[in-house]
Amino acid sequence: MALSQSRYPLERYRDRLERTHQRCGACGAKDRDGSWTAETSGRRVRYRFVCPSCEAVDTRELFIS
């Protein structure tokens, strides 16, 4: 889904992560698929990326007030 088509702010943030954070911080591998996932637990949204090359995990968290 293109950025302009995302209706919700949290989807737009995930889209942004998928476009801008494609390189693994641990091994430097680039993932063009942008496989960030999101999960929520009430007031917190956690975005998670698992490197397909070395399986390192990168996370971003947003806290909703």
C-alpha positions in Angstrom: 0.0 0.0 0.0 1.4 3.4 -1.0 1.9 6.0 1.6 -0.8 8.3 0.2 -3.3 5.4 0.3 -2.8 4.6 4.0 -5.8 5.9 6.0 -4.4 5.5 9.5 -1.4 7.2 11.1 0.0 3.9 12.4 -0.1 2.4 8.9 1.6 5.4 7.5 4.4 5.1 10.1 4.9 1.4 9.2 5.0 2.4 5.5 7.7 4.9 6.4 9.7 2.3 8.3 9.4 0.0 5.3 10.7 2.6 2.9 13.5 4.2 5.1 14.8 1.3 7.3 15.6 -1.5 4.9 19.2 -2.1 6.0 20.0 -4.4 9.0 22.0 -2.6 11.7 23.8 -5.8 12.7 25.0 -7.2 9.4 24.2 -4.5 6.9 22.0 -6.7 4.7 19.4 -4.9 2.7 15.8 -6.1 2.8 13.9 -4.6 -0.1 10.6 -6.3 1.0 10.5 -4.1 4.1 9.0 -6.7 6.4 8.1 -4.6 9.5 5.3 -6.0 11.6 3.2 -4.2 14.2 1.6 -5.3 17.4 -0.3 -3.3 20.0 -1.0 -3.7 23.7 -3.4 -0.8 24.5 -1.3 2.4 24.6 1.9 1.0 23.0 2.5 0.0 19.4 5.7 -2.0 18.7 7.1 -2.3 15.2 9.5 -5.2 14.7 11.9 -6.1 11.9 13.7 -9.4 11.7 16.6 -9.5 9.4 16.2 -12.3 6.8 20.0 -12.7 6.7 21.2 -12.8 10.3 17.8 -12.8 12.2 18.8 -9.7 14.2 15.7 -7.9 15.6 15.1 -4.1 15.3 12.2 -2.5 17.1 10.5 0.8 17.3 7.9 1.7 20.0 5.2 4.4 20.0 3.3 5.3 23.1 -0.2 6.6 22.6 -1.5 9.0 25.1 
